[in-house]
Structures are given as structure tokens and as C-alpha cells.
Amino acid sequence: MATKIIYFTVNGRPEQAEFPIDCPAQDVKDLFRAAAEAGPHDILKLYNTKGNIINISPQLAPNSPHSCYKLEVVAADCNSELLGSELGVALGFDLSSMEKRLQSLEKRILAETAETPAIVYEMKRQVESFREKLESVEHLSWLGLFKDMSESTHKPSPFYHKRTLRKTREECEHVREKFLQMSSLEVSEEVRQYLKTPTFDNWQWEDAEIMVLLQVMYTDLDFISTFNIELDVLQQFLYEVYRRYNNIPFHNFKHCFCVTQMMYGLIWLTDLRSKIDSIDLLIMLTSAVCHDLDHTGYNNAYQINARTELALRYNDISPLENHHCAVAFEILEKTESNIFRNLSTEHYKRIREGIIKCILATDMTRHTDILNKFKTILPVFDFSNKDHRDVLMMIMIKVSDISNEARPMDVAEPWLDCLLQEFFNQSDMEKLEGLPVTPFMDRDKVTKPSSQTGFIRFVLFPLFIELANLFPCLEQHIIDPVRKALDYYTEMEKALEREKQNRTQSEKVVKPSTSKEPEAHSEPGGTKPVDL
């Protein structure tokens, strides 16, 4: 079998990696991670001889010991780690590593035997149980482990990690400085092409690097020259956007990037640049960037039931989406971050109207209405018809917003964990406040696979299939991966159900012997015990 040898250095230490030419991408990444002795949450960055970041993949160009790549390991920001994980590591337990190994083991067993043994689920349950114990240390203030938030004016995040809900000034300035330092570096052609694909792995990139990649999107779609956007204004806009995404598990800055990157990829895959004008493309990309600004981790149902300030302000009509729009235009009202400031009033008005339509379309209560409109016009779809384009743009941002399952499983599954974490937090809060509990968020009723199988069947497939009817090329890119995801979670759901049935049967077998009353027996002297 033909192999490839890659020479590189880690902290000045020469290393070399050898792997088959057809080696899976994840195996190549794991090989470099092992060579660097990096932890599961560390970020690996590989540079070529020009100092450009290149993707760690089977397509790496072979080199020689005299033209080594440079591998850097960036320790994951401890502030972004979960409190339970931090404490676990401090106590000598790497819970994240244990979970990752269990997931890997589960996938391998599932691939070979078509079902997951009950022991795997029991191990996962024990790991999760231990995590929950560690994550409840907030209540153990006598141990000195609970972070004192009294010095901060920020509202503490409702989640169990220790970060404030909103980013601190120090946190933002640190990322801004790194972003500006990296923004002048040349991004390799390999990364630029990778950025156009739905298989892009967001977990490899830090926030500052993500901002550079967003800048690349605006550049490569020719928005900079077409709309006379000054680079420093674009950078200030991206920084303000980063600053206004909160420290919550799912609807955070990385989610913003994933949605924008999927939108960007769809634009290239469908050759949309030849079908609609640049202003519509600018609307779509910017809407994706801004679509969840200042999300606090609680959905519209909670906002309305809890009668929050947002619900009162927007009269219970898409409170979150209206707020995301308002924050976006607050940013764009500032001259230094207004990327549309050199456009005519007419163009600005069109862009504002388009962004509002797109962001409001991400309210899932409008899902059926928008999808039905798209189905109606699909047989006679006309790219020159503004109404048709408007509906397509809404469909495109909706697809991008819920596109995680179209990504490779090792990219998508961690996002599902993040989403469930946010959901469970909301249902916990609803129970505490005596509000109606959102059923699909209730940790007592929802399992990981059950949360996905119905969603994929009744929401993802109908939406994705209709878009693929207009653009058949998307079948392999977004339909096939979602079909595989459905198979994966369906098998997991069946395995959980079998495990539940086995547990129930075991309890029935054990119960009679444990609940049986002791037989009466004669005491010395021939007397029997007296019932008192």
C-alpha cells in the first residue's frame, strides 16, 4: 500500500508521520495529535514553510526534512471548559477523554455488530452520573470551589460552567488582538477550498481564527471590492458581532460561524453567484453572521411564558429573532462598523429589508408556512422573480441554521451535546419557575437519539429535500449525510429501548425474591412468633 511521509517539528523537536495515501482524515488528525502529545481539547495548527496555516488532512503535500512543516499545540482556553471537566482533571479524571473513547468504541462496535451492547450504555451512564456530581460543586461552597462572582456586574451564566453570560472586556480584547495580528496572514488555497465544503470542521479553529475565516468569505465573494467595504470596517464589524454572541453552549459565536460557513458553502456548491445578484448574496451571508446575536439560551416559548423584557417589547411576536435583528442594526448604526456605509440609501434599504426577512425566517414557528410557500413556487421557480428569490433566501438561511446533521458525525455529534445541554438548562429553569415545560427539552423525557430521529424525519428531510429539488447537486452534500445520521440515531434509539426492556425484565426477576416475606418458623420451646 502506498504511503506518504510528512516531516514536521513540534516545539522545535523534529518528528515524522507516515500514513497510507487513502488514510481517513480523522486518523491523520489523531496521528498528529499523538505526535504532539496533545489533549482532546487542544487545538492543533500546522504551518507550511511560508508561515501559512494549512489543513491537517490526507491531502498534505509530502515534504523533506529540509522543508519541515511546523506543528503548534494551543491549549484549550481553560475559561471555556466546563466546571465539571476542570474539577475532574484537577482530581485526576479526564471525563472528556473518557467520553470520547466511549463514543469511538460505541461507533466501532455498532459498525461491526449492528447493535450496541448494554454494557456500553451502562458505562456512559456512569460517566455522565459522575460528571453530574462534579458539576454540582456550586453547592459545595465550603470546599472553596465555587467562583465568587460578586466582583462582576455581569449576570452569571445560568449554565454550570464558570464564565459570565456576556463576554468580559478582557476576553474580547484578547481575541481582537489575536484576530488583527492574524488578519494580514495569507490563508492557504487548501483552507479556502475546504471552507467551501459542508465537511468543514469548526472544532479545529479558535475564535480569532474564525473571524479571519469570516473575513475570507467576504473577500472571496468579492464583497470588499463590489460594495467598497474598507477592510478595517469589516474587521470592526466582525469584532462587534463576536462580542455580542454570548457564552452559552449552543447559540454562540461558533454556531454563528457554522451557519455562515454552511451558507457560504451552499452559495458555491449551487453556483448561486451566476443566478442572483451580489446584493442578495451579501444579504444572505450577513444575515447568517447576525442571525442569533445576543441569544441568552432560552427560546421564544420561554420568553413568552416568563413574560421577559423581550417578549413584552415585541408583543410575543418572534421576540428573539426581532432582538437579533435589532442588535445587528445597532452594530451597523456605528460608522466604524457599518460595512454598508458606502452604499446608496436605496441599496441600504434593500439590504436592511432582506436581512430582517432572513433572520425572522429562522423562527421555527414559521417553518411550515415558509416551506409550503417554497413548495408552491418550486415547479415554476424563476430566479428573476423577486418574490421567488426572497423565499429561496429564507429557505437557504433555514437550511444553514439547522444543518449540523449534514456534517460529518464527529463534527455534528458534539453540537447535539451542546444543544441538549442548552435545552435541559431551559427545562430545568421552567420547572424551577413553575412555567410550562417544553417537552422536547425535558431531560427526564428526552434521550439523545430520540431528540434527533423525529427532528430529522419531520423537519430536516422535508426542508433539505425541497432545496435539493431546486439544486440536485445538493443530494450528495446534504441529503446523504442526513440519511446516515438518521440511521445512526435510529440504531442508537433501538439499542436504548432494548436496554430498557432488558433492565425491566431483570427487575421483574429480582423483585419477587427481594420482596418475599420471611417464612414463619418455630422458636425454641415450640412457640411461634407473635404478630405485633
HELIX and SHEET records of a PDB file:
HELIX    1   1 ALA A   25  ALA A   35  1                                  11    
HELIX    2   2 PRO A   65  SER A   67  5                                   3    
HELIX    3   3 CYS A   78  SER A   80  5                                   3    
HELIX    4   4 LEU A   83  ALA A   90  1                                   8    
HELIX    5   5 LEU A   95  THR A  113  1                                  19    
HELIX    6   6 ALA A  118  GLU A  135  1                                  18    
HELIX    7   7 SER A  136  HIS A  139  5                                   4    
HELIX    8   8 SER A  141  LEU A  143  5                                   3    
HELIX    9   9 ARG A  169  MET A  182  1                                  14    
HELIX   10  10 GLU A  189  TYR A  194  1                                   6    
HELIX   11  11 ASN A  202  GLN A  204  5                                   3    
HELIX   12  12 ASP A  207  ASP A  220  1                                  14    
HELIX   13  13 PHE A  223  THR A  226  1                                   4    
HELIX   14  14 LEU A  231  ARG A  243  1                                  13    
HELIX   15  15 PHE A  253  LEU A  269  1                                  17    
HELIX   16  16 LEU A  272  SER A  274  5                                   3    
HELIX   17  17 SER A  278  CYS A  290  1                                  13    
HELIX   18  18 ASN A  300  ASN A  305  1                                   6    
HELIX   19  19 GLU A  309  ARG A  313  1                                   5    
HELIX   20  20 PRO A  319  GLU A  333  1                                  15    
HELIX   21  21 THR A  335  SER A  337  5                                   3    
HELIX   22  22 THR A  345  LEU A  360  1                                  16    
HELIX   23  23 MET A  364  ARG A  366  5                                   3    
HELIX   24  24 HIS A  367  ILE A  377  1                                  11    
HELIX   25  25 LEU A  378  VAL A  380  5                                   3    
HELIX   26  26 LYS A  386  ASP A  401  1                                  16    
HELIX   27  27 ASN A  404  ALA A  406  5                                   3    
HELIX   28  28 MET A  409  GLU A  433  1                                  25    
HELIX   29  29 PRO A  439  MET A  441  5                                   3    
HELIX   30  30 LYS A  448  PHE A  455  1                                   8    
HELIX   31  31 ILE A  456  LEU A  460  3                                   5    
HELIX   32  32 PHE A  461  LEU A  470  1                                  10    
HELIX   33  33 PRO A  472  LEU A  474  5                                   3    
HELIX   34  34 GLU A  475  ILE A  479  3                                   5    
HELIX   35  35 ASP A  480  SER A  515  1                                  36    
SHEET    1   A 5 ARG A  13  PRO A  20  0                                        
SHEET    2   A 5 THR A   3  VAL A  10 -1                                        
SHEET    3   A 5 TYR A  69  VAL A  74  1                                        
SHEET    4   A 5 ILE A  43  TYR A  47 -1                                        
SHEET    5   A 5 ILE A  53  ILE A  54 -1                                        
END                                                                             
